[in-house]
Amino acid sequence: MGTEHVWNEADAASYLDRYAGVSRDLALRVYTSRLLGRNPALVLHGGGNTSVKTHLRDELGRDVEVLCVKGSGWDLAHIEPPGFPAVILDPIRDFRQLDDMSDEAMVNGVRRFLLDTGAPNPSVETLLHAFLPHKFVDHTHADAILALADQPDAEALCRRVFGGRMGIVPYIMPGFQLAKAAAEVYERDPEVEGLILINHGIFTFADDARTAFERMLEMVALAEQWQRGHAETPEVGSASPKHDFLADGDVSRHLARLRGLLVNHPRGIGAQVLRVRRTPRIEAFLMRPDLTEVATRGPATPDHVIRTKQKPLVLARPEATDHEGFASQVVDELARYVSDYDHYFQTWMSQKQVEKTQLHPLPIVFLIPGIGLVTAGKTVAAAEIAADIWEHTIDVILAAESIGRYTPLPDGDIFDMEYWSLEQAKLGKKKPKPLAGRVALVTGACGGIGRGIAEAFAAEGANLVVTDMDAEALALEARRLADRFGVAVESRAGDLTDPSFSASLITAAGCAFGGLDAVLSNAGRAFTGPIDKTTDTLRTSLEINLLSHQYLAAAAVEMMVPQALGGCLLFNASKSAFNPGPGFGAYSVAKAGLIALMKQYAVEFADSGIRAMAINADRIRTNLFDADLVAERARQRGLEPDQYFRANLLGREVSAEDVGRAFLRLYLSEKTTAAVFTVDGGNIAASPR
């Protein structure tokens, strides 16, 4: 285990300094909670919870004992003191006198005794923390523990591994009854250092933060050591694979078809992106002869179901170039998966005599030999969470199978968790941004207009593939966009006049996001000189300002057509296409050709729902116009440089951000194609109509 995951006195002291305004207990609770949360072998994406019992003052200044427990919506990896709502302890301990307590009564009862009624809801396992007497209580879903707890003889096995050091709690769904059962197990043997919850996870506790935390690490290490020493079979599916993955180009084409079928499915959830992982361990797991049987037994711990559904969809390995055959397989298997999910839902709703609103029936996780571990989500973040969970599920399965048989909870218990309102609340109600499931490719992304386009689409949630010539500047720009807008950004530096580079950009979009929705073909370069003296310059301009757009558009429609989601090609043309100026011929001729190219794509690909349009901007302060060029063009018109940028009907300067928003508006105009949209403040001579 890396040093970043272990207790460090200097780090602990720094937390005491950082949170000097809160109690020592809470500062150390934050410190060890983050240590746990940043170790993915222990905790993933909002999983696990921690608490500390301490003393605070109420509104009247009275000293009260409180339980500060992880609040809903907080992630242990990044938790702050406000993420531990304080609940007055004595009243909620008294709940243990009750024989039963509904979930609603439990939530309301706990909230009634919050010291701050504006605090987030305390964890659904608050009462379990409260009923234990220890000051610090830690709870995780450690992989190594689940490999033991997901066994047919899990209780006996855990006693063999831990002896009398850990109490064993049979599976009970989180809530009031689990809290009571856990407390009873502890009270039967108060010397235990923690609790193993079968099919669920592990609790450790102590009266100081360090001991509780280090007991967690010790018990997990003990489980790992035992598994290594008692493996009855090697971890089949974990050895070095035989390089079974397909080439990126074929993976990209297969994923685009999968994405299209998901998004177009009549019971789908709209636009989604795909993420694919292709590590050697995943590759080897996908080559197991029993892949379908072992992978569809169920989630490693029940609360994963809200992120991954109860089963993945396992597909047969596709042939590299048989993209239509793969699509046909996906259609058949999706139909089977949906039918099975409907049956699962109806069966358990009937048997449990409850009324629930069915969630969408499509898979979130796909296991595809030759392609990888693929996950779908309305956002990249959602798809990444599912991928993280399933990478660790693979680890749990491999470890569990090496010492016995991976045996997670049966479907009835998984149904309870999947349709439990308190569990669904963890997902939050925040609505994704309008373009969250969309993918846009922006060329010339480091220039003024390219940056404006990328920002306009990222602000609406679109995921981006960005390209430019300068690799270092492009990497910085990609990082800036991702940090500012919270979207996923792939960057590829290269020369768009090379057709193979354009093709590689489309492949990158497919491998990163499962497809492509918009090409924002912006890159270009200005050329000057008299038309009769610049034949070579014209040839270069045509390559940069016309043919490079053709190379990219041709590669894009090759993906968009079989993806069957429509698509949009937006070209940055110029007012020069309609109103050329003297000495600007090489540029104007190429841009006029670009307008014709746009119209040709609009004509030829409308049947596939692919739209093509152009933006005609004028006099934008970008790298296209250096200071000398601006001064010369202004002089020719008898203007100062600043006046040059405002020389239009409205007398207003047009910014790169204005152009970016125009690109976005055209993309959102779903019933418009073959249009030219001017962003120039008004120029009658350059107006296309």
C-alpha positions in Angstrom: 0.0 0.0 0.0 1.4 3.4 -1.0 2.5 5.9 1.7 -0.3 8.2 0.6 -2.8 5.8 2.1 -1.2 5.4 5.6 -1.2 7.5 8.7 1.4 10.2 8.8 1.9 12.3 11.9 2.9 15.4 10.0 -0.1 15.2 7.7 -2.4 14.6 10.7 -0.9 17.7 12.4 -1.5 19.7 9.2 -5.2 18.8 9.3 -5.4 20.0 12.9 -3.9 23.4 11.8 -6.1 23.6 8.7 -9.3 23.0 10.7 -8.3 24.9 13.8 -11.8 26.3 13.9 -13.4 22.9 14.5 -12.8 20.3 17.2 -9.7 18.1 17.2 -11.9 15.1 16.9 -13.6 16.3 13.7 -10.3 17.5 12.1 -8.8 14.0 12.6 -12.1 12.4 11.3 -11.7 14.4 8.1 -8.1 13.3 7.8 -8.6 9.5 8.1 -11.8 9.7 6.1 -9.9 11.1 3.2 -7.2 8.5 3.6 -9.9 5.8 3.3 -11.7 7.6 0.4 -8.6 8.0 -1.7 -7.8 4.3 -1.7 -10.0 2.7 -4.4 -9.4 -0.8 -3.1 -11.4 0.4 0.0 -13.9 2.9 -1.2 -15.4 4.0 -4.6 -17.4 7.0 -5.5 -19.4 8.0 -2.5 -19.3 4.5 -0.9 -18.4 3.8 2.7 -19.0 6.1 5.6 -17.3 7.2 8.8 -18.2 8.9 12.1 -16.9 10.4 15.3 -18.6 10.9 18.6 -17.7 14.2 20.1 -19.0 17.2 22.1 -20.3 20.5 20.6 -22.4 23.4 21.9 -26.1 23.9 21.0 -27.8 27.3 20.5 -28.0 27.8 24.3 -24.3 27.2 24.7 -24.9 23.8 26.4 -22.4 21.0 25.9 -24.0 18.1 24.0 -22.7 14.8 22.8 -23.1 14.4 19.1 -22.4 11.9 16.4 -20.7 13.6 13.4 -21.4 11.2 10.5 -20.8 11.3 6.8 -23.6 13.2 5.1 -25.4 12.3 1.9 -23.8 13.7 -1.2 -20.3 13.8 0.2 -17.4 11.7 -1.0 -14.9 10.5 1.6 -12.0 11.3 -0.7 -12.8 15.0 -0.6 -14.9 15.4 2.5 -14.8 18.6 4.6 -16.1 19.3 8.1 -19.5 20.4 6.8 -19.8 16.9 5.3 -20.3 15.5 8.8 -23.7 16.6 10.0 -23.8 16.6 13.8 -26.7 14.6 15.4 -27.5 14.8 19.1 -26.5 11.3 20.2 -28.7 10.3 23.2 -32.1 10.6 21.5 -31.1 8.6 18.4 -29.5 5.9 20.6 -32.9 5.6 22.3 -34.4 4.5 18.9 -32.9 1.1 19.7 -35.7 0.4 22.1 -38.1 0.2 19.2 -38.9 -3.2 17.6 -39.0 -1.7 14.1 -38.7 1.6 12.3 -39.5 2.4 8.7 -37.0 4.1 6.5 -39.0 7.3 6.5 -39.3 7.3 10.2 -35.6 6.7 10.6 -34.7 9.5 8.3 -37.1 11.9 9.9 -36.1 10.9 13.4 -32.4 11.4 12.7 -33.0 14.8 11.1 -35.1 15.9 14.0 -32.0 15.8 16.2 -29.6 17.5 13.9 -27.7 20.3 15.6 -28.0 22.3 12.3 -31.2 21.6 10.5 -29.7 22.9 7.3 -27.1 20.1 7.2 -27.2 17.3 4.6 -29.0 14.1 5.5 -26.8 11.9 7.6 -25.8 8.5 6.2 -28.4 5.8 5.9 -26.2 3.9 8.3 -26.2 6.6 11.0 -28.0 4.4 13.5 -25.4 1.6 13.1 -22.7 4.2 14.0 -24.8 5.5 16.9 -25.5 2.1 18.4 -21.8 1.2 18.6 -20.1 2.8 21.6 -16.7 3.6 20.0 -15.6 7.2 19.4 -14.4 6.6 15.8 -16.2 4.2 13.4 -15.0 3.5 9.8 -16.9 1.6 7.1 -15.7 0.5 3.7 -16.4 -2.0 0.9 -12.8 -3.2 0.6 -12.2 -5.6 -2.3 -10.3 -8.1 -0.3 -13.1 -8.2 2.3 -15.8 -8.7 -0.4 -13.8 -11.6 -1.8 -14.4 -13.4 1.5 -17.9 -12.0 2.2 -19.2 -13.0 -1.2 -18.8 -16.8 -0.6 -21.3 -19.5 -0.1 -19.7 -20.2 3.4 -18.8 -16.6 4.0 -19.4 -16.6 7.8 -17.3 -19.7 8.5 -14.6 -18.5 6.1 -14.4 -15.1 7.8 -14.1 -16.8 11.2 -11.2 -18.8 9.9 -9.5 -15.7 8.5 -10.0 -13.3 11.4 -10.5 -15.7 14.4 -12.2 -13.8 17.2 -11.0 -10.4 16.2 -14.0 -9.5 14.1 -17.7 -10.0 14.7 -19.7 -11.5 11.8 -23.1 -9.9 10.8 -25.3 -11.9 8.4 -26.6 -9.9 5.5 -29.4 -7.5 6.3 -30.4 -4.5 4.1 -29.0 -1.2 5.5 -31.3 0.5 7.9 -32.8 0.1 11.4 -32.7 -3.7 11.6 -29.0 -3.9 10.4 -28.1 -1.3 13.0 -29.7 -3.3 15.8 -28.2 -6.6 14.6 -24.7 -5.1 14.3 -24.9 -3.7 17.9 -26.0 -7.1 19.2 -23.1 -8.9 17.5 -20.7 -6.4 19.1 -22.3 -6.7 22.5 -22.0 -10.5 22.4 -18.2 -10.0 22.2 -17.1 -6.5 23.1 -13.4 -7.4 22.5 -13.9 -7.5 18.7 -12.1 -4.8 16.7 -14.6 -4.6 14.0 -17.5 -6.2 12.1 -17.6 -8.1 8.8 -21.0 -7.6 7.1 -21.6 -10.6 4.9 -22.1 -9.5 1.2 -21.6 -5.9 2.2 -18.3 -4.8 3.7 -16.4 -4.1 6.9 -16.5 -1.8 10.0 -13.6 -1.1 12.3 -13.7 1.1 15.4 -11.7 2.4 18.3 -11.5 5.3 20.6 -8.9 7.2 18.6 -8.8 8.0 14.9 -5.5 6.3 14.1 -6.3 3.0 15.7 -9.7 2.7 14.0 -8.1 3.6 10.6 -5.1 1.3 11.0 -7.4 -1.6 12.1 -9.1 -1.2 8.8 -5.8 -1.5 6.9 -4.7 -4.4 9.1 -7.9 -6.4 8.5 -7.8 -5.8 4.8 -4.1 -6.8 4.6 -4.9 -9.9 6.7 -7.7 -10.8 4.1 -5.3 -10.3 1.2 -2.5 -12.3 2.8 -4.9 -15.2 3.6 -6.2 -15.2 0.0 -2.7 -15.4 -1.3 -1.8 -18.3 0.9 -5.0 -20.3 0.4 -5.8 -19.9 -3.2 -7.1 -23.3 -4.4 -6.8 -22.2 -8.1 -4.8 -19.5 -9.8 -6.8 -16.3 -10.6 -8.0 -17.5 -14.0 -8.3 -14.5 -16.1 -5.6 -12.5 -14.5 -2.5 -13.9 -16.3 -0.8 -12.1 -19.1 -3.2 -12.1 -22.1 -2.5 -13.0 -25.7 -3.1 -9.5 -26.9 -6.7 -10.1 -27.9 -7.8 -6.5 -28.3 -8.8 -5.2 -31.7 -7.1 -2.2 -33.3 -8.4 1.3 -32.3 -9.9 1.9 -35.6 -12.1 -1.2 -35.4 -12.9 -0.6 -31.8 -14.0 3.0 -32.6 -16.4 1.8 -35.4 -17.9 -0.9 -33.2 -18.5 1.5 -30.3 -20.1 4.0 -32.6 -22.7 1.4 -33.6 -23.2 0.3 -30.0 -23.7 4.0 -28.9 -26.2 4.6 -31.7 -28.3 1.6 -30.8 -28.3 2.6 -27.2 -29.3 6.2 -27.8 -31.9 5.2 -30.4 -33.4 2.5 -28.3 -37.2 3.2 -27.7 -36.7 2.7 -24.0 -33.4 4.5 -23.8 -32.5 7.6 -21.8 -31.4 9.9 -24.6 -27.9 11.0 -25.5 -25.1 9.0 -23.8 -21.4 8.6 -24.1 -19.3 5.4 -23.8 -16.1 4.8 -22.0 -13.8 1.8 -22.7 -11.1 0.3 -20.6 -8.5 -2.1 -22.0 -6.0 -3.1 -19.4 -4.2 -6.5 -19.5 -6.1 -7.6 -16.4 -9.5 -6.7 -18.1 -8.3 -8.4 -21.3 -7.5 -11.6 -19.6 -10.8 -11.6 -17.6 -12.7 -11.2 -20.8 -11.0 -14.3 -22.2 -12.3 -16.6 -19.4 -14.3 -19.5 -20.8 -16.9 -18.9 -18.0 -17.1 -15.2 -18.5 -20.9 -14.9 -19.0 -21.8 -17.1 -16.1 -19.4 -15.6 -13.5 -19.8 -12.0 -14.6 -23.6 -12.0 -14.4 -24.0 -13.4 -10.9 -24.5 -10.0 -9.4 -22.7 -6.9 -8.0 -19.9 -7.4 -5.4 -21.7 -5.2 -2.9 -25.4 -4.3 -3.3 -25.1 -0.5 -3.3 -23.2 -0.8 -6.6 -26.4 -1.7 -8.4 -27.5 2.0 -8.6 -24.4 2.7 -10.7 -24.1 -0.4 -12.8 -27.5 -2.2 -12.7 -27.6 -5.8 -11.4 -25.9 -7.4 -14.4 -23.6 -6.4 -17.2 -24.3 -7.4 -20.9 -21.7 -9.8 -22.1 -21.2 -9.8 -25.9 -19.3 -12.2 -28.1 -16.0 -11.1 -29.5 -16.7 -9.3 -32.8 -14.7 -9.8 -35.9 -12.4 -6.8 -36.6 -14.1 -5.5 -39.7 -17.6 -7.1 -39.4 -19.2 -4.0 -38.0 -22.7 -4.8 -39.3 -22.4 -8.3 -37.7 -21.5 -6.7 -34.4 -24.5 -4.3 -34.7 -26.8 -7.2 -35.4 -25.5 -9.0 -32.3 -26.1 -5.9 -30.2 -29.7 -5.6 -31.4 -30.4 -9.2 -30.4 -28.7 -9.0 -27.1 -30.2 -5.7 -26.1 -33.6 -7.2 -26.8 -32.8 -10.1 -24.6 -31.4 -8.0 -21.8 -34.4 -5.7 -21.8 -36.7 -8.7 -21.6 -34.8 -10.2 -18.8 -34.8 -6.9 -16.9 -38.5 -6.5 -17.3 -39.0 -10.1 -16.0 -36.7 -9.3 -13.0 -38.6 -6.2 -12.2 -42.1 -7.7 -12.5 -41.1 -10.9 -10.6 -39.7 -9.1 -7.6 -42.3 -6.4 -7.5 -44.9 -9.1 -7.4 -43.2 -11.4 -4.9 -42.5 -8.5 -2.5 -46.0 -7.0 -3.1 -44.7 -3.5 -3.6 -45.4 -0.8 -6.2 -42.4 0.7 -7.9 -41.8 2.8 -11.0 -39.5 0.8 -13.2 -36.1 2.3 -14.0 -34.7 2.2 -17.6 -34.0 -1.4 -18.6 -30.9 -1.0 -20.7 -27.4 -2.2 -19.6 -24.8 0.2 -18.2 -21.9 -2.2 -18.3 -20.8 -4.2 -21.4 -18.1 -6.9 -21.3 -16.9 -7.3 -24.9 -13.9 -9.6 -25.6 -11.6 -7.9 -28.1 -13.0 -4.5 -27.2 -12.8 -4.2 -23.4 -14.9 -3.1 -20.4 -17.4 -0.6 -21.8 -19.7 1.6 -19.8 -22.5 4.0 -20.8 -23.7 7.1 -19.1 -25.5 10.4 -19.6 -22.2 12.0 -18.5 -18.6 10.9 -18.8 -18.5 11.0 -15.0 -21.4 8.5 -14.7 -19.7 6.2 -17.2 -16.4 6.5 -15.4 -18.0 5.6 -12.0 -19.5 2.5 -13.5 -16.1 1.6 -15.1 -14.3 2.1 -11.8 -16.8 -0.1 -10.0 -16.5 -2.9 -12.5 -12.7 -2.9 -12.6 -12.8 -3.5 -8.9 -15.7 -6.0 -9.3 -13.3 -8.0 -11.6 -10.7 -7.9 -8.8 -13.2 -9.2 -6.3 -14.4 -12.0 -8.7 -10.9 -13.1 -9.4 -9.9 -13.2 -5.8 -13.2 -14.9 -4.7 -12.9 -17.6 -7.4 -9.3 -18.3 -6.5 -10.4 -19.4 -2.9 -13.9 -20.7 -3.6 -16.9 -19.4 -5.5 -17.9 -15.8 -6.1 -21.4 -15.7 -4.6 -23.0 -12.3 -4.3 -26.5 -11.6 -3.1 -29.5 -13.1 -5.0 -31.6 -10.9 -7.3 -34.3 -10.4 -4.7 -31.9 -8.5 -2.4 -30.4 -6.6 -5.3 -33.9 -5.5 -6.3 -34.5 -4.2 -2.8 -31.4 -2.1 -3.0 -31.9 -0.9 -6.6 -35.4 0.4 -5.9 -34.7 1.6 -2.3 -35.5 5.3 -2.3 -32.7 6.1 0.2 -30.2 4.5 -2.2 -31.5 6.2 -5.3 -31.2 9.5 -3.4 -27.4 9.1 -3.5 -27.5 9.7 -7.2 -28.9 13.2 -6.7 -31.4 15.1 -8.7 -29.0 17.4 -10.5 -30.1 17.6 -14.2 -27.3 17.0 -16.7 -26.4 20.0 -19.0 -28.2 19.9 -22.4 -25.2 18.5 -24.3 -23.9 16.2 -21.5 -24.2 13.1 -23.7 -22.8 14.7 -26.9 -19.4 14.7 -28.4 -17.9 17.6 -30.4 -14.6 17.9 -32.3 -13.1 21.3 -32.5 -10.2 22.2 -34.9 -7.9 25.1 -34.4 -8.8 25.0 -30.7 -6.0 27.2 -29.5 -6.9 30.1 -31.7 -9.4 32.8 -30.7 -12.4 31.5 -32.6 -11.6 27.9 -31.9 -11.4 28.7 -28.2 -14.7 30.5 -28.3 -16.3 27.5 -30.0 -14.9 25.0 -27.6 -16.0 27.1 -24.6 -19.6 27.5 -26.0 -20.0 23.8 -26.4 -18.3 22.9 -23.1 -20.5 25.3 -21.2 -23.5 23.3 -22.3 -21.8 20.0 -21.2 -20.5 18.7 -24.5 -17.4 16.4 -24.3 -14.7 17.6 -26.6 -12.0 16.3 -28.9 -9.7 19.3 -29.6 -6.9 19.7 -32.1 -4.3 22.2 -33.2 -0.7 22.2 -34.4 1.2 23.1 -31.1 1.0 20.0 -28.9 2.1 21.9 -25.7 -0.3 24.7 -26.1 -3.1 22.3 -27.0 -2.5 20.2 -23.9 -2.7 23.4 -21.7 -5.9 24.4 -23.5 -7.5 21.0 -23.0 -6.7 21.1 -19.3 -8.1 24.6 -19.0 -11.4 23.6 -20.7 -11.7 20.5 -18.5 -11.0 22.3 -15.3 -13.3 25.3 -16.1 -16.3 23.4 -17.4 -16.0 20.0 -15.8 -16.2 18.1 -19.2 -14.0 15.4 -20.6 -11.5 16.7 -23.2 -9.3 14.6 -25.5 -6.5 16.5 -27.3 -4.6 15.4 -30.4 -2.0 17.7 -32.1 -1.3 17.3 -35.8 -1.6 18.6 -39.3 -5.1 18.5 -40.8 -3.8 18.6 -44.3 -2.7 15.0 -43.7 -5.8 12.8 -44.4 -4.6 10.1 -42.0 -4.5 12.6 -39.2 -8.1 13.6 -39.8 -9.0 9.9 -39.7 -7.2 9.5 -36.4 -9.2 12.3 -34.8 -12.4 10.4 -35.6 -11.0 7.2 -34.2 -10.0 9.1 -31.1 -13.5 10.4 -30.7 -14.9 6.8 -31.0 -12.4 5.3 -28.5 -12.8 8.1 -26.0 -16.6 8.7 -26.1 -18.1 6.0 -28.3 -18.9 8.3 -31.3 -19.2 11.8 -32.6 -22.1 14.3 -32.9 -20.6 17.5 -34.2 -17.5 18.5 -36.2 -16.7 22.2 -35.7 -14.3 22.6 -38.6 -12.6 25.9 -37.7 -8.9 25.7 -38.5 -7.6 28.0 -41.2 -5.0 30.5 -42.3 -5.0 33.8 -44.0 -3.0 34.5 -47.2 -2.4 37.8 -49.0 -1.2 38.9 -52.4 -2.5 39.7 -55.9 -4.4 36.7 -57.3 -2.4 36.6 -60.6 0.9 36.4 -58.7 0.1 33.8 -56.0 -0.6 30.5 -57.8 1.5 28.6 -55.4 0.0 30.4 -52.5 -3.5 29.6 -53.8 -2.5 25.9 -53.9 -1.4 26.1 -50.3 -4.6 27.9 -49.3 -6.8 25.4 -51.0 -5.0 22.6 -49.1 -5.4 24.4 -45.7 -8.7 26.2 -46.1 -10.6 23.8 -48.2 -9.2 20.3 -48.6 -8.3 19.9 -44.9 -12.0 20.5 -44.1 -12.9 17.8 -46.8 -10.6 15.3 -45.2 -12.1 15.7 -41.8 -15.7 15.8 -43.0 -15.3 12.7 -45.1 -13.8 10.8 -42.1 -16.6 12.1 -39.8 -19.5 11.0 -42.0 -17.9 7.5 -42.2 -18.6 7.3 -38.5 -21.8 9.3 -38.3 -23.7 7.3 -41.0 -23.6 3.9 -39.3 -23.9 5.5 -35.8 -27.3 6.5 -37.0 -27.7 9.5 -34.7 -27.5 12.1 -37.4 -24.8 14.6 -36.8 -23.6 18.1 -37.7 -20.8 19.5 -39.8 -20.2 23.2 -39.1 -17.5 25.0 -41.1 -15.9 28.3 -40.3 -16.0 30.0 -43.7 -15.7 33.8 -44.1 -17.4 36.9 -45.4 -14.7 36.7 -48.1 -16.6 33.8 -49.7 -19.3 36.4 -50.8 -17.4 39.7 -50.6 -13.8 39.2 -51.5 -11.3 42.0 -50.9 -8.3 43.1 -53.0 -5.1 41.2 -52.3 -7.0 38.4 -50.4 -7.7 36.2 -53.4 -6.0 32.9 -52.3 -8.0 33.0 -49.0 -11.3 34.1 -50.6 -11.2 31.4 -53.4 -10.7 28.6 -50.8 -13.4 30.0 -48.6 -15.8 30.2 -51.5 -15.0 26.6 -52.2 -15.7 25.7 -48.5 -19.3 27.1 -48.9 -19.8 24.8 -51.9 -18.3 21.9 -49.9 -20.7 22.5 -47.1 -23.7 22.6 -49.4 -22.6 19.4 -51.1 -22.5 17.5 -47.7 -25.9 19.0 -46.8 -27.3 17.6 -50.1 -25.6 14.2 -50.0 -26.1 13.3 -46.3 -29.5 14.7 -45.4 -31.0 11.2 -45.7 -28.7 10.2 -42.8 -29.9 13.1 -40.7 -26.5 14.8 -41.0 -26.7 18.5 -41.3 -24.0 20.8 -42.8 -23.8 24.6 -42.3 -21.3 27.4 -42.3 -20.5 30.4 -40.2 -19.4 33.6 -41.9 -17.6 35.8 -39.4 -15.7 39.0 -40.2 -13.0 41.1 -38.5 -12.5 39.0 -35.3 -9.4 39.7 -33.2 -7.6 36.4 -33.6 -4.1 35.1 -34.6 -5.4 35.0 -38.2 -4.9 38.8 -38.4 -1.5 39.9 -37.1 -1.0 43.6 -36.2 0.6 44.4 -39.6 -2.2 42.9 -41.6 -4.9 44.7 -39.6 -3.1 48.0 -39.9 -2.8 47.5 -43.7 -6.4 46.6 -44.2 -7.5 49.5 -42.0 -5.3 51.9 -43.9 -6.8 50.7 -47.2 -10.2 51.8 -45.8 -9.1 55.0 -44.2 -9.6 53.7 -40.7 -7.7 53.3 -37.5 -7.2 49.6 -36.4 -9.8 49.8 -33.7 -12.3 51.4 -36.0 -11.7 48.6 -38.5 -13.1 46.0 -36.1 -16.3 48.1 -35.7 -16.8 49.0 -39.3 -20.2 47.3 -39.8 -23.9 48.3 -39.9 -24.3 48.0 -36.1 -21.0 49.7 -35.4 -20.1 46.9 -32.9 -17.1 44.7 -32.7 -17.7 41.0 -33.0 -15.8 38.7 -30.5 -14.6 35.1 -30.8 -17.1 34.3 -28.1 -19.9 35.7 -30.3 -18.8 33.4 -33.1 -18.6 30.4 -30.7 -22.2 31.0 -29.6 -23.2 31.2 -33.2 -21.7 27.8 -33.8 -23.7 26.5 -30.9 -27.0 28.0 -32.0 -26.6 26.5 -35.5 -25.9 23.1 -33.9 -29.0 23.4 -31.8 -31.1 24.3 -34.8 -32.1 20.7 -35.6 -34.3 21.5 -38.6 -31.8 23.7 -40.3 -29.2 22.6 -42.9 -27.3 24.1 -45.9 -27.4 27.5 -44.1 -24.8 30.2 -44.0 -25.0 32.2 -40.7 -23.3 35.6 -40.7 -21.7 37.0 -37.5 -20.2 40.3 -38.7 -22.2 43.1 -37.2 -23.9 43.6 -40.6 -22.3 43.6 -44.0 -24.7 43.9 -46.9 -22.1 43.1 -49.5 -21.3 39.8 -47.6 -24.9 38.7 -46.9 -25.7 35.5 -48.7 -29.3 36.4 -49.4 
